[in-house]
Amino acid sequence: MSSTPDPGGDPGTVDPEKRAGIYRATYESFPAFADVVFSESFENFVRGEWIARRCRHLQEHDKTVNVGPRDHFKSTGNYAYVAWQVWRNRFNSDPDVEWADGPTDLEILYFSFNQPMARYHIGSENKDGIKKLIDRNPWFEPVADQKKRADSRAEYSWNDHGTVSLSPASVQQMVRGRHTDIVIVDDPFQDDNKQDAGLDPGLVLKINRIFKDAIMDIPTGPMAELHVTTTPQTEEDFTFDDQLLADFGRIEEPAIQDYDREEVLWPEWKSYEDLISTKEKRGRKSFNQEYQITPRSSEVGFFKDEEVAAMTVQALEDYGERDLEDRWVAQEEEWEINGCIAGLDIGKKRHPAHLAVFAAVDRIIQVDDDVTLRSPTGHLFQVHSKWMDGWDYKRQVEYCKRAIDYFQIQRLPYDNTRGEYEALEEMGMVPPEMKPVSLSGGTNREVASSMDVYATTDRIKLLPDGRQNRQLKVVTSDLEAVETGEGHGESFWSIGLACYAGSRITRQLSTVEGRDEDSGVSYV
């Protein structure tokens, strides 16, 4: 990454003349600092051209926006930049160092989505946060943190002539009148407690307003730097406002650069195969947002026509009143049925109800003669689809009770956002297998993400029910449904709720020395 010679990790063992050269090179060049000094904070620091380019971009521009993939030197790049400013202060505050020309005192304000997350980036509870990285780096051994006992603040000093102070802040709180030398804004729209939920549009607009009206005015003085790193949430967030950010240097790089050529951004860290595996685990929608920097709202439909077609199996049969044990999948020796689960989108006055029932199936994997394992989350094969047009709530529940008895359904979550079944629950008419789920406050995104994971990993097969599959396609990436004569996206939520239940099933089977020990099914 850098032509600067490797000092060997321990500054005390480096020849004085060589060490002096390292000091100046790493003072003047942020890429050299990351390569030689910052790297010593890690047991295995992964280098690469992407790291060098990210560092050059930060050094060459006073204002930057980095729209980049998760786990690709975004926050860690910010940590390195803060550490570099602390490192430079060693020489800026030393009157005997004639070639250093920076300020002797520096104040850095570190913003994130909220105060807890901003404190986490800085604080000692994060083993790879700023304070820990500096504390364990042998090149920083002489520096003193005047706020060492403070979990989320720091005040670094190499001598009595200057300090670098570091404080956390939230992008959701107005900070008028505050001025610092450097402002870092790290994932302003990323709530780690709701990674699959998305933010309320009103909150996005609030953060936009605070950034424009307050945060942009905070950096002052000779440096006056403002650096933003983000993963896109929607096209409404401020990082897509070209006019607002006209004078910012911008990097916008997806993790997978070219699918056909299998080219990736940081091959030394994540290969093409690694990223495809991550895509299969997280689901296409989540992966595209977190790793391919695609905003949630950039695609109109949550599922494309070809994706719904890939999930649909023409040979599957709706078992209705047939014996469940007769279905074809039960006859495959490598599969074993693990009970049934279902999902229900409740019918409203204008919209139908829809029930989707699935056989939860385990794929049996023979590791060797003594050990048999199951795929941990299984596969879902649809065995029943039921539309209930114009049915009242009591009739809907009665049908679900019959389906529970007939299919031996273990778990049937239903949309309880508006509490339509509360009266029936109070009368004891709702069976215990039916579990209410409120599709609000981010749960709707979790439900949709669960279905996306099953679809992306080819672990869900749908009946050839035309109405059901057409309604799957009327829900947008923002989880808004287009109303049609057939419905309002009901099957999207019924199938999604079944996947939501399926993702919480755990089962383990081990066969040791010819003896089967089956722990059964756990519906969490």
LUMBA-584836 format. One record per residue (C-alpha): x, y, z negated. Coordinates in steps of 0.05 Angstrom, whole numbers, plus 32768, in hexadecimal, padded with zeros to 4 digits. Example, Ala and Ser with C-alpha at 12.3 -4.5 7.8 and 13.67 -1.06 7.14 Angstrom:
<bapas>
80F67FA67F64/81117FEB7F71/
</bapas>
This chain:
<bapas>
800080008000/803880307FEF/808180318001/809280457FBA/80BD800F7F9A/809D7FE27F67/80B87FF77F22/80AF7FB17F06/80787FC07ED5/80A17FD87E99/80B780227EA0/80EC80187E6B/81137FE77E96/811480137ED4/815580367EE6/815080817ED0/815E809B7F16/812B806C7F35/80F9807E7EFF/810180C87F0E/80F180B97F57/80B480927F43/809C80CB7F16/809E80FE7F4F/808180CF7F84/804680BB7F58/803B81047F43/8036811B7F8B/801080DF7FA8/7FD180C17F8C/7FD780827FB7/801E80797F9C/800580827F55/7FCE804E7F5F/8000801D7F7D/803880257F4B/801D803F7F0A/7FD280337F06/7FDA7FEC7F1F/7FFE7FDB7EDD/7FBB7FE17EB8/7FA67FA07ED9/7FC07F597ED6/7FB37F517F20/7FAA7F937F46/7F907F867F8C/7FAE7FB67FBF/7F9A7FC38006/7F907FF9803B/7F4B8009801F/7F6A801B7FDC/7F9D80497FFD/7F68806B8028/7F3980757FED/7F7280967FC5/7F8880C27FFF/7F4180DA8009/7F3B80EF7FC0/7F7D81137FC1/7F7381378004/7F2E81557FF5/7F1781807FBB/7ED081687FC7/7EC181207FDB/7E8880EF7FE4/7E9780A57FE6/7E5A807C7FFB/7E7680377FF2/7E687FEF7FDF/7E627FD37F9A/7EA17FB57F7B/7ECF7FD77FAE/7EFA80097F85/7EC2803B7F7C/7EC080477F31/7F06802B7F29/7F1E805D7F5D/7F0080947F31/7F2380777EF4/7F6580777F1A/7F5A80C07F2E/7F4E80D57EE5/7F8C80AD7ED0/7FB480D17F07/7FA081147EEB/7FB780FE7EA6/7FF880E57EC5/800481277EE9/7FF9814D7EA8/8037812B7E8D/806081557EBE/803381927EC3/8039819D7E78/808581937E76/80A881D67E81/80E881B27E96/80C781917ED3/80D081C67F09/80AE81A07F42/806B81987F1D/803A81CF7F30/7FF781BA7F12/7FD081D77ED7/7FE681C77E91/7F9F81BF7E77/7F6881997E9B/7F1F818A7E8C/7EFA81517EAF/7EAF81447EAA/7E9980FE7EBD/7E5080F77ED3/7E2880B87EDD/7DDE80A47EE0/7DD580AF7E96/7DFF80BC7E58/7E0880727E44/7E2380627E89/7E51809F7E8B/7E6C808C7E46/7E7680457E5E/7EA2805C7E98/7ECF80817E67/7EC7805A7E27/7EED80267E01/7EB47FF47E04/7EC37FEB7E4E/7F017FBF7E53/7F107FDD7E97/7EF880247E88/7F2480617E8A/7F3C80617E41/7F4D80167E41/7F72801B7E84/7F9D80537E6A/7FA880347E26/7FC47FF37E42/7FEF80117E78/803A80117E65/804680517E8E/801680777E61/8034805F7E1F/804E80A57E0B/800A80C77E15/7FDE80D67DD8/7F9280D67DD9/7F7C810A7DA7/7F3680EB7DA8/7F4D80A37DA3/7F1580937D72/7EE080B07D9F/7EC280787DC8/7EB080A17E05/7EDB80E07E03/7F2680EA7E0D/7F5981217E05/7F9D810D7E20/7FDD81317E10/802681217E1F/8042815B7DF6/802C819C7DD6/802581C27E17/7FE681A67E38/7FAB81767E35/7F7A81527E63/7F35814B7E44/7F00811B7E5E/7EB5811C7E4C/7E7780F57E64/7E3781147E80/7DF480FF7E9E/7DDB81147EE2/7D9681167EC4/7DA681507E94/7DAD81987EAA/7DF181B47E97/7DED81FE7EAA/7E2882297E94/7E5981EF7E8D/7E9A81F67EB4/7ED481C57EBC/7F0E81B97EEB/7EF881767F07/7EB381567F0C/7EAA810C7F1D/7E6580F27F2D/7E6480A67F2A/7E2780817F45/7DF480B77F35/7DB9808C7F4B/7DCF80497F30/7DAB80317EF2/7DCF7FF07EDF/7D937FDB7EB5/7D687FDA7EF3/7D967FC77F2C/7D5F7FA87F55/7D297FD87F41/7D3980187F64/7D2E805D7F48/7CED80837F42/7CEA80B67F7C/7CDD80ED7F4A/7D1E80DD7F25/7D4580DD7F66/7D2B81247F75/7D3C813A7F2E/7D8481217F35/7D8881437F79/7D7281857F5A/7DA381817F1F/7DDD81717F4D/7DCC81AB7F7B/7DBA81DF7F46/7DEC81CE7F0F/7E2181987F1C/7E3C81B77F5C/7E4B81F87F36/7E7181D87EFD/7EB781D07F1D/7EDD82127F18/7F25822B7F14/7F60821C7F41/7F4D81D27F4A/7F0181D47F4B/7EF8818C7F62/7EB781647F6A/7EB9811A7F7D/7E7B80EF7F87/7E7980A37F8E/7E3680827F9B/7E0F80467FB5/7DD4805F7FDE/7D8F80577FC0/7D61807B7FF0/7D6B80AC8029/7D4E80E17FFB/7D8980E47FCC/7DB9811F7FD1/7DF280F67FEF/7DCB80F68031/7DC281428031/7DF481558067/7DE881A0805E/7DF4819D8013/7E348175801B/7E4E8197805A/7E9181A8803A/7E9C81648019/7ECD81318034/7EA380F2803F/7EB480A78042/7E7C80778053/7E93802F8058/7E6C7FED8053/7E8C7FAF8035/7E837F878076/7E9C7FB280AF/7E8B7F8480E9/7E627F4480E3/7E767F298127/7EC07F31811B/7EBA7F2180D0/7EDF7F6180BE/7ED97F7A8077/7EED7FBA8053/7F1D7F9D801F/7F327F588036/7F677F528000/7F2E7F527FCD/7EEF7F387FEF/7EF27F0C802C/7EB97F07805F/7EA67EC48041/7EA57EE27FFA/7E767F198011/7E477EEA8036/7E437EBF7FF7/7E317EFD7FD0/7DFC7F0E8003/7DDD7EC97FFB/7DDB7ED07FB0/7DC07F177FAC/7D927F167FE8/7D967F3F8028/7D747F7E800F/7D9D7F847FD0/7DDD7F737FF4/7DD07FA6802C/7DC67FDC7FF9/7DFE7FCB7FC8/7E327FB47FFA/7E1E7FCD803E/7E0A80138024/7DC5800F8044/7D908038801F/7D5280138009/7D25803B8036/7D4F80358076/7D297FF8808E/7CDE7FFC8098/7CC97FB68085/7CE47F8F804A/7CE27F508076/7CED7F5080C0/7CC57F2480F0/7CFE7EF480FA/7D097EED80AF/7CC07ED980A3/7CC47EAA80DE/7D027E8980C0/7CDE7E7D807E/7CA17E5E80A0/7C9D7E1380AE/7C677DFF80DF/7C687DB780C5/7C567DCB807E/7C0E7DBB806A/7BE17DDE8039/7BCF7DA78008/7B8F7DC67FEF/7B6A7D8A7FD3/7B9E7D557FE3/7BC87D2F7FB1/7C087D567FA5/7C317D167FA4/7C217D0B7FEE/7C467D468009/7C7F7D388037/7CB67D57800E/7CAB7D247FD6/7CC07CED8006/7D067D0A8011/7D377CE47FE7/7D677D1F7FDD/7D307D4B7FC0/7D097D477F80/7CCB7D6F7F6E/7CD37D9A7F30/7C8B7DAF7F25/7C647DE77F45/7C647E327F3C/7C377E677F59/7C2B7EB27F5F/7BEA7EDA7F62/7BDC7F207F7B/7B9A7F337F5C/7B627F497F8A/7B477F8F7F83/7B057FAC7F9B/7B227FBC7FE0/7B597F877FE4/7B597F3B7FE2/7B7C7F107FAE/7BB17EDF7FC5/7BCD7EA17FA3/7C0D7E807FBB/7C217E3B7F9E/7C667E1C7FA7/7C867DDA7F96/7CC77DE97F71/7CF77DB77F8E/7D3D7DA37F77/7D737D907FA8/7D997D557F8A/7DE47D587F94/7E0F7D1A7F86/7E537D327F6D/7E6F7CED7F61/7E587CA97F4A/7E4A7CC17F03/7E327D087F0B/7DF37D227F2D/7DE27D6B7F2F/7DA87D957F47/7DAC7DD77F6B/7DA17E077F31/7D677E307F4B/7D477E007F7B/7D1D7E0A7FB9/7CD47E1F7FC2/7CA67DFC7FF3/7C617E1B7FFA/7C287DEA7FF0/7BEC7E197FEC/7BD67E5E8003/7B927E7A7FED/7B727EBB8002/7B397ED37FD5/7B127F097FFA/7ADE7F2E7FD0/7AE67F007F93/7ADA7F1D7F4E/7B0F7F157F18/7AEC7EDC7EF5/7AE77EB37F35/7B317EC17F45/7B467EA77F00/7B197E697F05/7B397E577F48/7B7F7E607F2A/7B6C7E327EF1/7B577DFC7F22/7B977E057F49/7BC07E007F09/7B9F7DBE7EF7/7BA37DA27F3D/7BEB7DB57F4E/7C047DB17F06/7C1D7DF87F0B/7C4F7E087ED4/7C517E537EDC/7C247E837F01/7C367ECD7EF9/7C037EFF7F11/7C027F4A7F1E/7BE97F6B7EDF/7BFD7FB27EEF/7BB87FCD7EE3/7BA27F9A7EAF/7B687F7F7ED9/7B667F3C7EB3/7B697F5A7E6D/7B1F7F4D7E5E/7B257F057E75/7B647EFC7E4B/7B3F7F167E0E/7B097EE27E1A/7B3D7EAB7E1F/7B2D7E9C7E68/7B747EA57E83/7B9D7E657E7D/7BE27E687E5C/7C057E577E9D/7BEF7E9A7EB9/7C217ECF7EA3/7C147F1A7EAE/7C4A7F437ED1/7C457F8E7ED9/7C5F7FA17F1E/7C777FE57F07/7CB580047EE7/7CE47FDD7F14/7CC67F987F0C/7CAB7F9C7F52/7CF27FA27F6D/7D087F677F43/7CCE7F3D7F5F/7CDF7F527FA6/7D297F447F9B/7D197EFE7F81/7CF47EEF7FC1/7D2C7F0D7FEB/7D5F7EDF7FCA/7D367EA17FD9/7D2C7EB98021/7D757ECB802D/7D8E7E898011/7D5B7E618039/7D3B7E447FFB/7CF27E558008/7CC47E36803D/7C807E53804C/7C407E368068/7C2D7E4B80AF/7BF77E798093/7BF37EB280C6/7BCE7EE38098/7BFE7ED5805F/7C3B7EE08089/7C207F1E80AB/7C137F3D8067/7C5B7F2D8053/7C717F5D808A/7C467F998078/7C707FA98039/7CA87FDB8045/7CED7FDD8027/7CD380117FF6/7CA07FDC7FE1/7C6580047FFC/7C307FDC8021/7C0E7FF18062/7BC37FE4805D/7BA67FB88093/7B647F9780A1/7B807F568083/7B9B7F738042/7BCE7F9F8020/7C0C7F72801A/7BEC7F437FE7/7C137F057FFD/7C557F2B7FF6/7C487F327FAB/7C297EED7F9F/7C657ECB7FC1/7C947EFC7F9F/7C777EEC7F5A/7C807EA17F67/7CC97EAE7F79/7CCF7ED97F3B/7CB97E9D7F12/7CE47E6D7F3A/7D237E967F2E/7D187E8A7EE3/7D147E3F7EE7/7D507E1A7ECC/7D5B7DCF7ED0/7D977DA37EC8/7D9D7D587ED4/7DDC7D337EC3/7DE97CE97ECF/7E227CCF7EA6/7E377C857EA8/7DF67C727ECB/7DC97C927E95/7D9A7CC97EA9/7D907D037E7A/7D5B7D337E93/7D527D747E6D/7D117D837E91/7CF87DC57EAA/7CFF7E087E86/7CD27E417E9D/7CF07E7E7E7C/
</bapas>
